[in-house]
Amino acid sequence: MNTARFRFGVLLISLVLLVITSGCGMIADKDRIRIAKINDDYVTRGDLYRVLREMPDDERPAIRNKGDLLHVLNTYIDEQVKAPLVPVVEQQIGQGKELVPRQAAAQRFFAEHPDDNYQVMYQIQDPAAVDMTQTQLDLEKQVIELRIDRVFDKMKADAAVMYTAVNAYKNKEIVIEDREFEQEYGFRKDSLKTLEWTKFRAIRFPEFEADPLRSAADIRRRINAGETFEAVYNEMAAKKPSSIIESEIENNPSLERFKGFWMSASGAEKGTVLGPVFLPEYQMMVEVQGRTSSRNMPAAYLVLEVLDHKAERTLTLDEAKPKLAPTILVSKMMQRLREQNRVEIYEDKLPDPSLFVDRFGQSTVPM
């Protein structure tokens, strides 16, 4: 009886071990499933999991379908085929010249994370200012450096592709056909616009002067009472030449600080008098003795007259070609790089996207 029980116990343990080892083998086997190929090297599901795990949390995409997985895979493949170009191009441009300055990568990283205080943390020297120990602050800075390096590598790779694509275009190795311009123009037409532009002359009262808004309002009352803008402008020019200015400006929606100015100036036609209107600090291009230079203009309240105005409009195809060409060239160069590296993608072998979502619907990454 005891012998029979012993044999049954051994059999039961063997079966459990078999199930466990078979299960582990199944997991390992699935990780080895090939989903792409670059030259003679295969990309497996395990590689894809690793790529997702190593992404910073704020860069890792939510995986909801195979299209999301395919996007991650394509991005990874593009990085692999672009990276070898960097040392080649760096050698071509010569020593002492940079494809991209690292400072540009730092600026981009900080601009992409304006609410995370990375730039403040990066520049702080006293750990007590952020309630940290020196070790904690050093560790935080190391993490930031690594993330800047990640951006730096991507920027260098993109610059190398563009450099190579432009050279190939100059050497007629790559040609952009009219239909390609037309197709790209069709995709991007709505975003290809000339910015609204206005040229004006103004009587200005810098913000640092005593009660500048009241001074500007007094000038406007004189004009409203019947004096011409030209007469008041000439009077101010004679009394205080620094109080008058002639300039021009574009309505760039990405420059939020000029939004208030354009709320007054947008659409104003030639001859319109505006103000008082606040114009933030800006740089103005001036020409002195045939040489053009920039001049810092302090923030000021203006009363201005519009000298010329051009409304926003969509670029024609011919006007848009210089803006369209870089995108087309990079796309064609990436296609060439994939062909040269014999890239293959086995879309049907991608893992089940449900593996990346837990029972609460949150995106996860297999460990």
Secondary structure, 3 states (H helix, E strand, C coil): CHHHHHHHHHHHHHHHHHHHHHHHHHHHHHHCCEEEEECCEEEEHHHHHHHHHHCCCCCCCCCCCHHHHHHHHHHHHHHHHHCCHHHHHHHHHCCCCCCCCHHHHHHHHHHHCCCCCHHHHHHCCCHHHHCCCHHHHHHHHHHHHHHHHHHHHHHHHHHHHHHHHHHHHHCCCCCCCHHHHHHHHHHHHHHCEECCEEEEEEEEEECCCCCHHHHHHHHHHHHHCCCCHHHHHHHHHHHCHHHEEEEEEECCCCCHHHHHHHHHHCCCCCCCEEEEEEECCEEEEEEECCEEEEEEECCEEEEEEEEEEECCEECCHHHHHHHHHHHHHHHHHHHHHHHHCCCEECHHHCCCHHHHECCCCCECCCC
